[in-house]
Amino acid sequence: MDRQKTIAEMISEYLREAAVLVAVFIPLDRILSQEKSFTRQWFWITVGVSAILLVAGITLERVRPAGA
């Protein structure tokens, strides 16, 4: 199992990991910050950005050629 990762595979992995980081760290930053609050608007922004990144990562992984 000594194959190299393709660029598409690396980008799709990056996008999926970024989705998780956005979902965790934006709320955490807003909640722990003394000056900012985590409002309903920030909740939906976080969910939206995370979902877009996740869907893009999954889509890229699914459309790349098998075995590549």
C-alpha positions as a LaTeX table, in Angstrom:
\begin{tabular}{lrrr}
\hline
Residue & $x$ (\AA) & $y$ (\AA) & $z$ (\AA) \\
\hline
Met1 & 0.00 & 0.00 & 0.00 \\
Asp2 & 2.63 & 2.44 & $-1.14$ \\
Arg3 & 0.58 & 4.68 & $-3.39$ \\
Gln4 & 0.76 & 8.45 & $-3.40$ \\
Lys5 & $-2.31$ & 10.53 & $-2.66$ \\
Thr6 & $-3.73$ & 12.48 & $-5.56$ \\
Ile7 & $-4.30$ & 16.21 & $-5.33$ \\
Ala8 & $-8.07$ & 15.69 & $-5.46$ \\
Glu9 & $-7.88$ & 13.25 & $-2.57$ \\
Met10 & $-5.81$ & 15.68 & $-0.50$ \\
Ile11 & $-8.14$ & 18.59 & $-1.22$ \\
Ser12 & $-11.25$ & 16.57 & $-0.38$ \\
Glu13 & $-9.63$ & 15.47 & 2.89 \\
Tyr14 & $-8.70$ & 19.08 & 3.66 \\
Leu15 & $-12.26$ & 20.30 & 3.02 \\
Arg16 & $-13.80$ & 17.64 & 5.25 \\
Glu17 & $-11.38$ & 18.42 & 8.08 \\
Ala18 & $-11.96$ & 22.15 & 7.66 \\
Ala19 & $-15.71$ & 21.53 & 8.03 \\
Val20 & $-15.16$ & 19.89 & 11.41 \\
Leu21 & $-12.80$ & 22.63 & 12.57 \\
Val22 & $-15.27$ & 25.35 & 11.60 \\
Ala23 & $-18.08$ & 23.51 & 13.39 \\
Val24 & $-16.01$ & 23.25 & 16.58 \\
Phe25 & $-13.88$ & 26.36 & 16.80 \\
Ile26 & $-16.22$ & 29.15 & 15.64 \\
Pro27 & $-18.78$ & 28.42 & 18.38 \\
Leu28 & $-16.02$ & 27.82 & 20.91 \\
Asp29 & $-14.39$ & 31.15 & 20.07 \\
Arg30 & $-17.71$ & 33.02 & 20.21 \\
Ile31 & $-18.75$ & 31.40 & 23.51 \\
Leu32 & $-15.43$ & 31.86 & 25.31 \\
Ser33 & $-14.88$ & 35.41 & 24.09 \\
Gln34 & $-15.89$ & 38.04 & 26.62 \\
Glu35 & $-16.89$ & 40.59 & 23.98 \\
Lys36 & $-18.78$ & 38.37 & 21.55 \\
Ser37 & $-21.84$ & 36.20 & 21.88 \\
Phe38 & $-22.94$ & 33.15 & 19.93 \\
Thr39 & $-26.22$ & 34.29 & 18.44 \\
Arg40 & $-28.69$ & 32.45 & 16.27 \\
Gln41 & $-27.19$ & 34.20 & 13.25 \\
Trp42 & $-23.71$ & 32.88 & 14.08 \\
Phe43 & $-25.16$ & 29.41 & 14.59 \\
Trp44 & $-26.60$ & 29.38 & 11.06 \\
Ile45 & $-23.44$ & 30.89 & 9.56 \\
Thr46 & $-21.38$ & 28.17 & 11.24 \\
Val47 & $-23.72$ & 25.39 & 10.12 \\
Gly48 & $-23.81$ & 26.79 & 6.57 \\
Val49 & $-20.06$ & 27.16 & 6.14 \\
Ser50 & $-19.39$ & 23.77 & 7.70 \\
Ala51 & $-22.03$ & 22.09 & 5.52 \\
Ile52 & $-20.67$ & 23.69 & 2.34 \\
Leu53 & $-17.14$ & 22.53 & 3.12 \\
Leu54 & $-18.32$ & 19.04 & 4.02 \\
Val55 & $-20.46$ & 18.64 & 0.90 \\
Ala56 & $-17.64$ & 19.96 & $-1.31$ \\
Gly57 & $-15.17$ & 17.50 & 0.26 \\
Ile58 & $-17.52$ & 14.54 & $-0.07$ \\
Thr59 & $-18.45$ & 15.46 & $-3.64$ \\
Leu60 & $-14.83$ & 15.80 & $-4.69$ \\
Glu61 & $-14.02$ & 12.43 & $-3.12$ \\
Arg62 & $-16.95$ & 10.75 & $-4.88$ \\
Val63 & $-16.26$ & 12.16 & $-8.37$ \\
Arg64 & $-12.52$ & 11.52 & $-8.49$ \\
Pro65 & $-11.59$ & 8.45 & $-10.52$ \\
Ala66 & $-11.45$ & 5.18 & $-8.59$ \\
Gly67 & $-7.95$ & 3.93 & $-8.01$ \\
Ala68 & $-6.47$ & 7.35 & $-8.71$ \\
\hline
\end{tabular}
